[in-house]
Amino acid sequence: MEIWLGFLFLFLGAACGGSFGLPSKFAKKDTPWEVLWGPVFFFVTILLPIVLGPIVVKDFFAVYGRVPTEKLLPVLIFGFLWGLGSMTLGLSFSFIGLSLAYALNYGAQIVTSAILPMVIFNPQDIPTAHGAVILAGVAVCVVGVIVAGRAGILKELSLKKPDAPKGAATPKMLIGLIIGIVSGILCACYGLALAYSGPVAEATTKGTSDVAVAWAQACLILWGGVLSACGYCVYKLTKNKTWGHLCKPGIGLVLLLALAMAVLHDAAIFFLGLGFPMLKVGNLGVSVGYPAFMSFAIIIGNLHGFRTGEWKGASRKSIGWIVTAIVILSLGVCVLAQGNAMAKRAKDAAAATAPKIQEVK
């Protein structure tokens, strides 16, 4: 029963993660980007962690005081890079839409989150069998990202106006494709921040639930993104002189949409914190949970893109390419999960034989 409940929380998290950009579609077209996304990042990185932190985590603020500053810094630095990724993901939504942005972001994020931790923390795993499988999964995901980019270019060409130059995608589309990939690489820094947040977990009050520990770690990472995500929006508000829009009629709807996006974003993190510990009971966290979450999030994000008319009028060929990209990315995630599961089995086997070796000596 606990495993099924874990899957439920996992899919809820994926649905939230794949949907958090959807409310932006309901903002008025003349709403400046920074007027919507500034409040989104404020809610995500400052308001929700501060409001929910003391509710979820016992002695919430005291936890961070028990961790040496030098051990908090790596988490905040990678959190800063994650904030840049989230900010550029928001930009890519406006350039290329939800469908392509999600495919490129999650694809690049999957590749980066698989490669970087292995290179930084476990380089000895690269020449092993499970290392080869992980690299194969990365290669499949890279193909998926390339196919998604091709889909975007074909879509742009098929939607071009008759009087537009032929044979090339617009600069906006090409810039959007680049931003989408870069956003995924930067968003993957969340995983590296999490890898360095062990001292926060250790400092959390004993007897606290896994969810509370995960939320304490997540909040520190989110705070790392304040300067990059919120800072960029402050820069845009100042440069474009759009601060006044925050006082204009209709700002209530904008703030409501921003709050909905922030709740969906942080709910994805919260449900993951609930679901993964339950799947680990059945040793399914890596081998099944990870691909289930990533694949479902990619599919949900693209479904929203199709439902909101982003591909209306696009050629069948371009739609075929984006569907193919989704399938390839999902397959790549499954291959990566298999490699991670093999790595876990190898680690468990090594731990089991270690005492026996000592006894022989």
C-alpha positions in Angstrom: 0.0 0.0 0.0 2.8 2.4 0.9 4.5 1.9 -2.5 1.2 2.7 -4.4 0.9 5.8 -2.2 4.4 6.7 -3.2 3.6 6.5 -6.9 0.5 8.7 -6.3 2.6 11.4 -4.7 5.2 11.0 -7.4 2.7 11.5 -10.2 1.1 14.4 -8.4 4.6 16.0 -8.2 5.2 15.4 -11.9 1.8 16.8 -12.8 2.6 19.9 -10.7 6.1 20.2 -12.3 4.8 19.8 -15.8 2.0 22.3 -15.2 3.5 25.2 -13.3 4.1 27.2 -16.5 0.4 26.8 -17.6 -1.1 29.7 -15.7 1.2 32.1 -17.6 -1.0 31.4 -20.6 -3.9 33.2 -19.0 -2.0 36.5 -18.4 -2.9 39.3 -20.8 -0.7 39.5 -23.8 0.4 43.0 -22.9 1.6 41.9 -19.5 5.4 42.5 -19.4 7.3 39.3 -18.7 8.9 40.6 -15.5 5.6 41.8 -14.1 4.4 38.2 -14.0 7.6 36.3 -13.4 8.9 38.7 -10.7 6.1 37.8 -8.3 6.4 34.1 -9.3 10.1 33.9 -8.2 9.3 36.0 -5.1 6.7 33.5 -4.1 8.8 30.5 -5.0 12.1 31.5 -3.4 11.0 33.7 -0.5 7.4 33.7 0.6 6.5 30.0 0.4 9.7 28.7 2.0 9.4 31.2 4.9 5.6 30.5 5.4 5.7 26.7 5.0 9.1 26.1 6.5 8.1 26.4 10.2 5.0 24.4 9.6 6.8 21.5 8.0 10.2 21.5 9.8 10.6 21.7 13.6 13.0 24.4 14.7 13.1 25.5 11.0 15.4 28.6 11.2 17.6 27.0 13.9 18.5 24.2 11.6 20.6 26.5 9.4 22.3 28.0 12.4 23.7 24.6 13.4 25.5 24.2 10.0 28.9 25.8 9.5 28.8 28.7 6.9 31.4 27.0 4.7 29.0 24.0 4.3 26.1 26.2 3.4 27.9 28.1 0.7 28.1 25.3 -1.9 24.4 24.8 -1.6 23.7 28.5 -2.0 26.0 28.7 -5.0 24.4 25.8 -6.9 21.1 27.2 -5.8 22.0 30.5 -7.4 22.8 28.6 -10.7 19.4 26.7 -10.3 17.8 30.2 -10.0 19.4 31.2 -13.3 18.0 28.1 -14.9 14.5 28.7 -13.6 14.6 32.3 -14.8 15.8 31.3 -18.3 13.1 28.6 -18.4 10.5 31.3 -17.8 12.1 33.2 -20.7 12.0 30.1 -22.9 8.2 29.8 -22.3 7.7 33.2 -23.9 10.1 32.5 -26.8 9.1 29.0 -27.8 6.0 28.0 -25.7 5.4 25.3 -23.1 5.7 22.3 -25.3 9.2 22.8 -26.7 10.5 24.6 -23.5 9.6 21.6 -21.4 11.1 19.1 -23.8 14.4 21.0 -24.1 14.6 21.9 -20.5 13.9 18.4 -19.1 16.0 16.8 -21.7 19.1 18.9 -21.0 18.4 18.6 -17.3 18.3 14.8 -17.4 21.6 14.7 -19.3 23.4 17.2 -17.0 22.1 15.7 -13.8 23.3 12.3 -14.9 26.8 13.3 -16.1 27.9 16.0 -13.6 27.4 14.1 -10.3 29.2 11.0 -11.7 32.1 13.1 -13.0 32.4 15.2 -9.8 31.6 12.6 -7.1 32.2 9.1 -8.7 34.6 9.3 -11.6 35.6 5.7 -10.9 32.1 4.6 -12.1 32.6 5.8 -15.7 34.6 2.7 -17.0 32.1 0.3 -15.3 29.2 -1.6 -16.7 26.7 0.7 -15.0 28.7 3.7 -16.1 28.4 2.6 -19.7 24.6 2.2 -19.4 24.3 5.7 -17.8 26.4 7.2 -20.6 24.2 5.3 -23.1 21.1 6.8 -21.5 22.7 10.3 -21.7 23.3 9.7 -25.4 19.7 8.7 -26.0 18.5 11.9 -24.2 20.9 14.0 -26.3 19.3 12.6 -29.4 15.9 13.5 -27.9 16.9 17.1 -27.3 18.2 17.4 -30.9 14.9 15.9 -32.2 12.9 18.4 -30.1 15.0 21.3 -31.4 14.4 20.0 -35.0 10.7 19.9 -34.2 10.7 23.5 -33.1 12.5 24.7 -36.3 10.1 22.7 -38.5 7.1 24.2 -36.6 8.5 27.7 -37.0 9.0 27.2 -40.7 5.5 25.7 -41.2 3.9 28.7 -39.4 5.9 31.4 -41.3 4.0 34.1 -43.1 4.0 33.9 -46.9 6.1 37.1 -47.2 8.8 35.9 -44.7 12.2 34.8 -46.0 12.3 31.1 -46.7 14.7 28.4 -45.6 15.5 29.5 -42.0 13.9 29.8 -38.6 13.5 33.2 -37.1 16.1 34.5 -34.7 13.5 34.4 -31.9 13.1 30.6 -32.4 16.8 29.9 -32.5 17.4 32.1 -29.4 14.5 30.3 -27.7 16.0 26.9 -28.5 19.4 27.9 -27.0 17.7 29.4 -23.9 15.7 26.2 -23.5 18.8 24.0 -23.5 20.8 26.3 -21.3 17.9 26.5 -18.8 18.0 22.7 -18.4 21.7 22.6 -17.8 21.4 25.3 -15.1 18.3 23.8 -13.5 20.3 20.5 -13.1 22.4 22.4 -10.5 19.5 21.8 -8.1 20.7 18.1 -7.9 24.3 19.3 -7.2 23.0 21.6 -4.5 21.1 18.7 -3.0 24.2 16.6 -3.0 26.0 19.2 -0.9 23.1 19.7 1.5 23.8 16.7 3.6 24.9 18.8 6.6 21.5 20.4 6.6 19.8 17.0 6.8 22.1 16.1 9.7 21.3 19.3 11.5 17.6 18.7 11.2 16.0 17.7 14.6 16.2 13.9 15.1 12.9 12.1 14.7 11.8 14.5 12.0 10.1 13.0 8.9 11.9 12.5 5.6 9.5 15.1 4.2 10.7 17.7 6.7 14.3 16.9 6.0 13.8 17.2 2.3 11.9 20.5 2.7 14.7 22.0 4.9 17.2 21.1 2.2 14.9 22.5 -0.6 14.4 25.8 1.1 18.1 26.5 1.4 18.5 25.8 -2.4 15.5 28.0 -3.2 17.0 30.8 -1.1 20.2 30.5 -3.2 18.1 31.3 -6.3 16.7 34.6 -4.8 19.6 36.7 -6.2 19.6 35.2 -9.7 15.9 34.7 -10.3 14.4 37.7 -8.4 17.5 39.8 -9.1 17.0 39.5 -12.9 13.4 40.5 -12.6 14.2 43.5 -10.5 16.7 44.5 -13.2 14.1 44.1 -15.9 11.5 46.0 -13.9 14.0 48.9 -13.5 15.4 48.8 -17.0 11.9 48.6 -18.7 10.4 51.0 -16.1 7.5 48.6 -15.5 7.3 48.9 -11.7 4.2 50.9 -12.2 2.4 47.9 -13.7 2.4 46.3 -10.2 -0.1 49.0 -9.2 -2.3 49.1 -12.3 -5.8 47.7 -12.5 -5.7 43.9 -13.2 -2.6 43.3 -11.2 -4.7 41.1 -8.9 -5.2 38.5 -11.6 -1.5 38.6 -12.4 -0.5 38.0 -8.8 -3.1 35.2 -8.5 -1.6 33.5 -11.6 1.9 34.0 -10.2 0.9 32.5 -6.9 -0.7 29.5 -8.7 2.6 29.0 -10.6 4.6 29.2 -7.4 2.4 26.8 -5.6 2.6 24.3 -8.4 6.4 24.6 -8.6 7.0 24.1 -4.9 4.3 21.4 -4.7 6.3 19.4 -7.2 9.2 19.5 -4.7 7.0 18.7 -1.8 5.3 15.7 -3.4 8.6 14.3 -4.5 9.7 14.6 -0.8 6.7 12.6 0.1 6.9 10.0 -2.6 10.5 8.9 -2.9 11.0 7.6 0.7 7.9 5.4 0.2 9.3 3.9 -3.1 12.6 3.2 -1.5 10.8 0.7 0.7 10.4 -1.5 -2.3 13.7 -0.4 -3.9 11.8 1.3 -6.7 13.0 4.9 -6.1 15.8 4.8 -8.7 14.8 2.1 -11.1 11.1 3.1 -11.5 10.4 6.3 -9.6 12.9 8.5 -11.5 11.8 7.6 -15.0 8.1 7.7 -14.0 8.5 11.3 -12.7 10.6 12.7 -15.5 8.6 11.0 -18.3 5.3 12.0 -16.9 6.4 15.6 -16.4 7.6 15.9 -20.0 4.3 14.4 -21.3 2.2 16.7 -19.1 4.1 19.8 -20.2 3.7 18.9 -23.8 0.0 18.1 -23.4 -0.5 21.6 -22.0 1.3 23.0 -25.0 -0.9 21.2 -27.4 -4.1 22.0 -25.5 -3.3 25.7 -25.5 -2.9 25.8 -29.3 0.9 26.2 -29.5 1.0 23.7 -32.4 -2.2 24.8 -34.1 -1.5 25.2 -37.8 1.9 23.5 -37.5 2.8 20.9 -40.1 2.2 17.2 -39.4 5.9 16.7 -39.8 6.8 19.0 -37.0 4.2 17.5 -34.7 5.6 14.0 -35.6 9.1 15.2 -34.6 8.0 16.6 -31.2 6.1 13.4 -30.4 9.2 11.4 -31.4 11.3 13.6 -29.1 9.0 12.9 -26.1 9.3 9.1 -26.8 13.1 9.2 -27.1 13.5 11.3 -23.9 11.3 8.9 -22.0 13.3 6.0 -23.3 16.5 7.8 -22.3 15.3 8.3 -18.8 14.5 4.6 -18.5 18.0 3.7 -19.7 19.5 6.1 -17.1 17.3 4.6 -14.4 18.5 1.1 -15.3 22.1 2.3 -15.0 21.4 4.0 -11.7 19.8 0.7 -10.4 22.9 -1.3 -11.6 25.1 1.2 -9.7 23.1 0.7 -6.6 23.3 -3.0 -6.8 27.1 -2.8 -7.3 27.4 -0.6 -4.3 25.3 -2.9 -2.2 27.3 -5.9 -3.3 30.6 -4.2 -2.5 29.3 -3.3 1.0 28.2 -6.9 1.6 31.6 -8.4 0.7 33.7 -5.8 2.6 33.4 -7.4 6.0 34.2 -10.9 4.6 37.5 -9.5 3.1 38.4 -8.1 6.5 37.7 -11.4 8.2 40.1 -13.3 5.8 42.8 -10.8 6.6 
